[in-house]
Amino acid sequence: MNEHLRVGLVLNRTPDEAAANAAWERFKGVALKFLGDSPEYVGWVPQDEAVVRSVQARTPVTLSEPKSRAAAAFQKIAAWPPIDHARTPTSFYERARRALA
C-alpha cells in the first residue's frame, strides 16, 4: 500500500449536512470494519436543482450558477489539498491510453 496516497470521499446529492454526516459515519464504520482504514471525508454536495439545470445546459454549475448551494460545495471540495497534487498537464485518459499501449 502506498502510504503517501490520500483517498477522499465526497457525498453527492445529500439533502442536508446532518444526512451527509450520518452517511459518512456509516461509510467510515464499514470501511474500518472490512478494510481496516477509511478515506478522508472531503465534503458533501447538496441536492440542488442548479445542478440539473447546468447538466441540461452542458455547463459546469460553478459557471452557470456560481451562487448556488452546489457551486459553493464544489468550491469547498476543490480546496482539499491533495487535489493540487493530482493535477497533471495531461488528461487521465491520455495517460491511461499510453499505459495500456
QUICOR-V589214 format. One record per residue. N is the residue number from 1. OMEGA is omega as a letter, one per 30 degrees, with the letter a starting at -180 (* if undefined). NEAR is the number of other C-alpha atoms within 8 Angstrom. Layout:
N:OMEGA:NEAR
N:OMEGA:NEAR
This chain:
1:l:2
2:a:4
3:l:5
4:a:4
5:l:5
6:a:8
7:a:6
8:l:8
9:l:9
10:l:10
11:a:10
12:l:8
13:a:9
14:a:12
15:l:8
16:a:7
17:l:8
18:l:6
19:l:9
20:l:12
21:l:8
22:l:8
23:l:8
24:a:10
25:l:8
26:a:8
27:a:8
28:l:10
29:l:8
30:l:9
31:l:11
32:a:10
33:a:8
34:a:6
35:a:8
36:a:7
37:l:7
38:l:8
39:l:9
40:l:8
41:a:8
42:a:9
43:a:10
44:l:13
45:a:13
46:l:12
47:a:9
48:l:10
49:l:6
50:l:10
51:l:9
52:l:8
53:a:8
54:l:13
55:l:10
56:l:7
57:a:6
58:l:6
59:l:9
60:a:8
61:l:14
62:l:13
63:a:7
64:a:8
65:a:10
66:l:9
67:a:7
68:l:11
69:a:9
70:l:14
71:l:12
72:l:11
73:l:12
74:l:10
75:l:9
76:a:9
77:a:11
78:l:7
79:l:7
80:a:9
81:a:6
82:l:7
83:l:9
84:l:7
85:a:6
86:a:6
87:l:6
88:a:5
89:l:4
90:a:6
91:l:7
92:a:6
93:l:6
94:l:8
95:l:9
96:l:8
97:l:8
98:a:7
99:a:6
100:a:5
101:*:4
